[in-house]
Amino acid sequence: MNQNKIQRILIAISGASGAIYAYQLIKTLKEQTTHNITVVASPNGYRIFKEELNQNISDLNVSVISHKDYDTGCVSGSSAFDQMVVVPASMGTIARIAHGISSDTLTRAADVMIKEKRNLIVVPRETPFSLIHLENLKILAQNGAIVIPAIPSFYSNPKSIEDLVNTVNARILDHMHIPNNLTKRWMDND
C-alpha cells in the first residue's frame, strides 16, 4: 500500500465495550496523518461511546454516516474506501459480517471490503471467546480479514489506560501500513 497516498478510512464502532480504542485510533489518525476518516456506528456503539467516554461520536470532528444510510459510498464496491477497522467489534457484529448478513451500513461496508479484497481489520473486545465466536473469527480470517483482539501488551511498561490502549492501536496501525510510534516495540533499545 502506498504510504504517501491519502486514504479513505472507515472506522466502524459497534456495541462492544472498549470505545476508547476507537477514540484513540481516530485521534491518532487525525493528529498524525492526512487520511480522510469517516465513522459509522451501530446504535449500541453510539450509546456505549457516550457511556464510557462521556462524549458523543459527533464530537470527534470527522465525517459521520448513519448506520442506516445506504446512499453512501462505503456500501458499494465502486466506492473508493481503502481500509475499514471495526473497533471495538462486538461478537454480534462479527457474526453478521462473517455470514454476509448486511443488515445496516456497518455490516454492508464490511461485506464490501471482503468482496473487494480490501483491508478489513476487526478488533473483537470480548472474553472469553466461545467456539461460535472462534468459528466466526476463523471465517473472517479465511476471507482475508485481519483479526486483532483488543488484548494489550505490557512489556512497554504502560503507565495509563491510554498507554495500554495504544499497545493495541499500534498493531492496528501496523496492519493498516501506517507508520506510528504509539508504543515501545519489543526489544527496542530506543
N, C-alpha and C positions, 0 to 999 in steps of 0.2 A: 504494500500500500504506500502510495506517495505521501510522505510525511509533510510535504510543503503544500499540498492541495488543501483548500478549505473544504472541510467535510460537512455534510448534513448528518447530524447525530440525533437519534430519537432516544430519549430516556423515558422508560415506562415505569411507573410506580404503582405496584399492586398493593393489595391489602394485607401484607405481612408486616410484622413489627420490624423495625430497622430503617425507618425513614431517614435517619442520619446518614446512612450510606448514600442514598440518592442526593441528599442535600450537599454533602461534602464533595461528591463526584461532580455535581453541577457547578458548585463553587470553584473547584479546581479547573474545570474545563473553561469556565468564564474568565478566570484570572490568568491562566497560563496558555491559552490557545485563542485562535481567532475563528474556531469552528462555529457553525450555526447549530445551536442547541434548541430542540423542540421537546416539550414534555407532554406526555399523555398519562393520565392516572385513572385507575378504577375508582368508583365511589368510595370504597373502603380505603383505597390509597389516599384519597383526599382527607378522609376522616382521621386516619392514623397519623398522617403527616401533621395535622393540626394538633392532635392529642400529644404526640411525642415531642414536637419541636415548638409548639405554641406559635406557629405561623402558618400562613396559607401558601399553597403551591403557587398561587398567582403572585405572591410577593417575591418570587425568585428572579423577576425581571428577565424572563425568557419567554419565547413563544409557547403558549399552552393550548392544546387542542382538546376538544371534548371527547370523552370515551365513547360517545355515540355519533361522532362525526364521520360519516362515510363519504363526504365530499372533500376529503383532504388527501394530499399526495401519498402519505405513508401507507394507504390501504391499496395502492396499485403497484403492480410490478414495474410499471413505466416510471415510477417516481424516482427521484434522484437521491433518496436517503442512502447513505453509505454504511451506517452501523446502527445497531439498536442494542441497548442494555436494559434488561428488565431487572430493576433493583429497588427495593427488595422484591423477590419473586415468591409469591405465595404458592403453596402446593396446588391450589385450585387453578390458578393461572397457568402453572406449569403443565398440569394435566390437560387443560383446554388447548394449549399450544401444541403439546406432544401429539394430540389426537386430531388436530386440524379443526377444532371447534372455534370458528371465528365469530364469536358472539358479540364482540364490541371492537372498537378501534384498536385497542391494545393487542388483542389476540389476532386480529386480522393483519396488523402490521408485522407481528412476529411470523405469521404464516407466509407473508410476502418475503420477508428476509430469508426464510428457509427455502422457499421455492426458487428464489432468485440467486441463491447461494451467496448471500451477503453475510457480513459478520453479525451474528446474533449471540449475545452473551446473556446468560441467565444467572442470577445471584440468589439462590434459594436461602431463605432465612427460616429454618425450621429445625427442630430437634426433638426426638430422634427421627430419622428417616424410616418410614415403613417400607415394606417390599414394594408396595404400589408406588410410593414416591421414587424409589430407586429405579423401578422399571420405566417410569415416565422420564426421569433424567437420562436413562440409558437411550430411550427413543430419541430424545433431543440430541444427545451426543452423536448417535448414529446418523443423524440428519445434518450434522455439521455445526450444531450449536456448541458454544463453549460454556461449560458449567463451572462457575467459580463460587462455591459456597461461601457464605459470609462467616468465615472462620478466621479470626485474626491470628497473627503470629506474635510472638513475644520476645524473639531474640534481639529486637531493636530497642528493648527496654522502654516501651511506651510509657509516657507519663500522664496521659489524659485519654479520655474516651475518643477524642478526635484523632490522637496518635494511633489508637487501636483500629479505628475505622480506616485510617489511611493505609494500614498494612494490607487491607483487602482492596481498597481503591487503587493502590499502586499496581496490584496484579491485574485489576480490570483494565487500567490504562495500558499496561504492558501488552495485553491481548487486543487492545484497540490500536496498537502500534503508535501510541502517543508517549513520547519521552516524558519522564517525570522523576522527581526525587522526593516523593512523599514520605519515604521511609528509608531507613538504613537497610541495605541489602545484606544477605547472608555472606559473611566472610569479607565484607567491605572493610578496609582499613581506614577509609576516609573519615 
